[in-house]
Amino acid sequence: MSRLQELRDLVNSFEKDFIKFYDKGNKSAGTRVRKAMNELKRKAQDIRKEVQEIKAQAKAEGNTSAM
């Protein structure tokens, strides 16, 4: 579950910038939101690759119920 917690922490880390941009119209916060969303995208892609590798490894070992 550490990957899930990493995602939660990441999303929580840019909550203030979301509020500043969407509620207060702060353009600088918007730039930070875009940067944070790109970081979230990279993290999600890493997790996706990891899941695929674990599934492939389990299949190679003959175990259909990965983790």
N, CA, C and O atoms as a DFTB+ gen file, in Angstrom:
268 C
 N C O
     1  1       0.802      -1.208       0.000
     2  2       0.000       0.000       0.000
     3  2       0.844       1.270       0.000
     4  3       0.294       2.371       0.010
     5  1       2.140       1.141      -0.011
     6  2       2.967       2.332       0.015
     7  2       2.806       3.164      -1.261
     8  3       2.922       4.389      -1.216
     9  1       2.542       2.515      -2.391
    10  2       2.317       3.257      -3.637
    11  2       1.056       4.105      -3.534
    12  3       1.029       5.244      -3.999
    13  1       0.023       3.554      -2.929
    14  2      -1.216       4.305      -2.734
    15  2      -0.960       5.518      -1.840
    16  3      -1.454       6.611      -2.116
    17  1      -0.206       5.328      -0.797
    18  2       0.101       6.441       0.104
    19  2       0.951       7.497      -0.605
    20  3       0.786       8.693      -0.363
    21  1       1.856       7.057      -1.476
    22  2       2.652       8.014      -2.257
    23  2       1.739       8.898      -3.094
    24  3       1.933      10.112      -3.152
    25  1       0.744       8.300      -3.744
    26  2      -0.186       9.076      -4.557
    27  2      -1.005      10.039      -3.701
    28  3      -1.206      11.195      -4.075
    29  1      -1.470       9.561      -2.561
    30  2      -2.236      10.438      -1.661
    31  2      -1.401      11.622      -1.198
    32  3      -1.870      12.761      -1.197
    33  1      -0.173      11.351      -0.808
    34  2       0.713      12.417      -0.341
    35  2       0.990      13.424      -1.454
    36  3       1.019      14.632      -1.221
    37  1       1.192      12.916      -2.651
    38  2       1.469      13.792      -3.787
    39  2       0.279      14.708      -4.060
    40  3       0.445      15.916      -4.233
    41  1      -0.910      14.136      -4.098
    42  2      -2.109      14.941      -4.351
    43  2      -2.316      15.960      -3.230
    44  3      -2.638      17.119      -3.493
    45  1      -2.133      15.535      -1.997
    46  2      -2.300      16.459      -0.867
    47  2      -1.274      17.582      -0.885
    48  3      -1.545      18.680      -0.398
    49  1      -0.108      17.318      -1.439
    50  2       0.952      18.326      -1.436
    51  2       0.632      19.528      -2.316
    52  3       1.169      20.612      -2.085
    53  1      -0.216      19.369      -3.304
    54  2      -0.540      20.529      -4.123
    55  2      -1.987      21.009      -3.977
    56  3      -2.506      21.708      -4.848
    57  1      -2.623      20.636      -2.889
    58  2      -3.992      21.078      -2.628
    59  2      -4.082      22.605      -2.495
    60  3      -5.021      23.219      -3.001
    61  1      -3.122      23.201      -1.827
    62  2      -3.153      24.654      -1.629
    63  2      -3.100      25.404      -2.952
    64  3      -3.784      26.411      -3.132
    65  1      -2.274      24.902      -3.886
    66  2      -2.176      25.566      -5.187
    67  2      -3.474      25.429      -5.982
    68  3      -3.853      26.350      -6.706
    69  1      -4.155      24.296      -5.856
    70  2      -5.458      24.138      -6.510
    71  2      -6.428      25.190      -5.995
    72  3      -7.127      25.837      -6.774
    73  1      -6.463      25.353      -4.694
    74  2      -7.373      26.336      -4.093
    75  2      -7.008      27.745      -4.547
    76  3      -7.882      28.529      -4.917
    77  1      -5.726      28.061      -4.519
    78  2      -5.289      29.401      -4.931
    79  2      -5.654      29.683      -6.383
    80  3      -6.059      30.795      -6.722
    81  1      -5.512      28.684      -7.232
    82  2      -5.804      28.915      -8.651
    83  2      -7.300      28.947      -8.927
    84  3      -7.805      29.907      -9.508
    85  1      -8.013      27.899      -8.511
    86  2      -9.425      27.788      -8.866
    87  2     -10.323      28.730      -8.078
    88  3     -11.298      29.243      -8.626
    89  1     -10.026      28.966      -6.831
    90  2     -10.895      29.820      -6.021
    91  2     -10.478      31.283      -6.026
    92  3     -11.325      32.173      -5.940
    93  1      -9.181      31.535      -6.124
    94  2      -8.691      32.906      -6.002
    95  2      -8.133      33.475      -7.298
    96  3      -7.833      34.666      -7.376
    97  1      -7.991      32.619      -8.329
    98  2      -7.532      33.097      -9.628
    99  2      -6.049      33.416      -9.704
   100  3      -5.628      34.165     -10.585
   101  1      -5.257      32.870      -8.810
   102  2      -3.817      33.122      -8.790
   103  2      -3.145      32.389      -9.954
   104  3      -3.098      31.160      -9.973
   105  1      -2.627      33.150     -10.923
   106  2      -2.046      32.549     -12.130
   107  2      -0.764      31.776     -11.837
   108  3      -0.502      30.761     -12.482
   109  1       0.023      32.223     -10.899
   110  2       1.251      31.504     -10.542
   111  2       0.926      30.133      -9.965
   112  3       1.637      29.160     -10.216
   113  1      -0.143      30.065      -9.197
   114  2      -0.572      28.783      -8.643
   115  2      -1.010      27.859      -9.772
   116  3      -0.830      26.645      -9.677
   117  1      -1.578      28.409     -10.830
   118  2      -1.971      27.617     -11.989
   119  2      -0.781      26.939     -12.640
   120  3      -0.864      25.787     -13.065
   121  1       0.326      27.662     -12.715
   122  2       1.558      27.080     -13.263
   123  2       2.029      25.929     -12.384
   124  3       2.452      24.888     -12.886
   125  1       1.955      26.121     -11.078
   126  2       2.356      25.050     -10.157
   127  2       1.412      23.856     -10.244
   128  3       1.845      22.712     -10.109
   129  1       0.122      24.115     -10.468
   130  2      -0.844      23.024     -10.626
   131  2      -0.489      22.211     -11.865
   132  3      -0.491      20.980     -11.820
   133  1      -0.186      22.882     -12.960
   134  2       0.189      22.166     -14.185
   135  2       1.437      21.323     -13.959
   136  3       1.506      20.183     -14.417
   137  1       2.409      21.867     -13.267
   138  2       3.630      21.123     -12.967
   139  2       3.323      19.909     -12.088
   140  3       3.849      18.820     -12.316
   141  1       2.482      20.102     -11.099
   142  2       2.119      19.014     -10.191
   143  2       1.353      17.918     -10.930
   144  3       1.559      16.733     -10.667
   145  1       0.478      18.303     -11.844
   146  2      -0.275      17.312     -12.602
   147  2       0.645      16.495     -13.508
   148  3       0.416      15.304     -13.720
   149  1       1.667      17.125     -14.033
   150  2       2.650      16.402     -14.842
   151  2       3.410      15.399     -13.976
   152  3       3.686      14.281     -14.411
   153  1       3.742      15.797     -12.770
   154  2       4.413      14.898     -11.827
   155  2       3.507      13.722     -11.470
   156  3       3.965      12.583     -11.379
   157  1       2.230      14.002     -11.271
   158  2       1.259      12.952     -10.975
   159  2       1.146      11.975     -12.152
   160  3       1.041      10.764     -11.958
   161  1       1.170      12.505     -13.341
   162  2       1.113      11.671     -14.546
   163  2       2.321      10.733     -14.612
   164  3       2.178       9.548     -14.914
   165  1       3.498      11.264     -14.332
   166  2       4.720      10.432     -14.346
   167  2       4.648       9.345     -13.273
   168  3       5.021       8.199     -13.525
   169  1       4.174       9.697     -12.087
   170  2       4.060       8.726     -10.996
   171  2       3.064       7.632     -11.374
   172  3       3.322       6.451     -11.143
   173  1       1.928       8.020     -11.956
   174  2       0.925       7.044     -12.365
   175  2       1.481       6.103     -13.426
   176  3       1.208       4.903     -13.398
   177  1       2.249       6.634     -14.347
   178  2       2.853       5.806     -15.392
   179  2       3.853       4.818     -14.788
   180  3       3.907       3.661     -15.206
   181  1       4.628       5.257     -13.827
   182  2       5.575       4.361     -13.153
   183  2       4.848       3.215     -12.454
   184  3       5.270       2.061     -12.528
   185  1       3.764       3.546     -11.783
   186  2       2.990       2.523     -11.083
   187  2       2.359       1.564     -12.086
   188  3       2.326       0.355     -11.861
   189  1       1.869       2.098     -13.175
   190  2       1.267       1.264     -14.216
   191  2       2.283       0.257     -14.755
   192  3       1.962      -0.919     -14.928
   193  1       3.492       0.712     -15.018
   194  2       4.542      -0.179     -15.501
   195  2       4.885      -1.248     -14.463
   196  3       5.087      -2.415     -14.798
   197  1       4.945      -0.833     -13.210
   198  2       5.259      -1.770     -12.140
   199  2       4.183      -2.858     -12.025
   200  3       4.503      -4.033     -11.849
   201  1       2.926      -2.467     -12.124
   202  2       1.827      -3.433     -12.068
   203  2       1.949      -4.428     -13.218
   204  3       1.780      -5.633     -13.031
   205  1       2.241      -3.917     -14.394
   206  2       2.369      -4.791     -15.561
   207  2       3.524      -5.777     -15.389
   208  3       3.401      -6.945     -15.756
   209  1       4.635      -5.317     -14.837
   210  2       5.784      -6.197     -14.598
   211  2       5.449      -7.282     -13.584
   212  3       5.834      -8.438     -13.760
   213  1       4.736      -6.917     -12.526
   214  2       4.355      -7.895     -11.498
   215  2       3.419      -8.942     -12.099
   216  3       3.556     -10.135     -11.827
   217  1       2.467      -8.491     -12.918
   218  2       1.555      -9.430     -13.570
   219  2       2.308     -10.375     -14.494
   220  3       2.038     -11.576     -14.508
   221  1       3.250      -9.842     -15.267
   222  2       4.016     -10.667     -16.191
   223  2       4.876     -11.674     -15.433
   224  3       5.007     -12.824     -15.853
   225  1       5.453     -11.249     -14.333
   226  2       6.281     -12.141     -13.529
   227  2       5.434     -13.267     -12.936
   228  3       5.847     -14.426     -12.928
   229  1       4.254     -12.918     -12.444
   230  2       3.369     -13.928     -11.869
   231  2       2.933     -14.931     -12.936
   232  3       2.847     -16.131     -12.676
   233  1       2.664     -14.434     -14.117
   234  2       2.265     -15.316     -15.210
   235  2       3.395     -16.249     -15.589
   236  3       3.163     -17.428     -15.857
   237  1       4.616     -15.737     -15.615
   238  2       5.779     -16.557     -15.958
   239  2       6.026     -17.634     -14.914
   240  3       6.534     -18.709     -15.235
   241  1       5.673     -17.354     -13.682
   242  2       5.856     -18.320     -12.597
   243  2       4.676     -19.287     -12.515
   244  3       4.695     -20.217     -11.709
   245  1       3.641     -19.073     -13.351
   246  2       2.481     -19.944     -13.338
   247  2       1.472     -19.618     -12.284
   248  3       0.566     -20.413     -12.031
   249  1       1.595     -18.488     -11.667
   250  2       0.690     -18.048     -10.614
   251  2      -0.263     -17.022     -11.211
   252  3       0.171     -15.926     -11.566
   253  1      -1.535     -17.339     -11.332
   254  2      -2.504     -16.424     -11.937
   255  2      -3.067     -15.400     -10.965
   256  3      -3.703     -14.437     -11.392
   257  1      -2.850     -15.584      -9.679
   258  2      -3.363     -14.621      -8.709
   259  2      -2.194     -13.780      -8.179
   260  3      -1.680     -14.036      -7.090
   261  1      -1.788     -12.791      -8.950
   262  2      -0.658     -11.938      -8.598
   263  2      -0.980     -11.136      -7.350
   264  3      -1.950     -10.380      -7.314
   265  1      -0.168     -11.308      -6.345
   266  2      -0.248     -10.592      -5.081
   267  2      -1.611     -10.709      -4.544
   268  3      -1.902     -10.173      -3.474
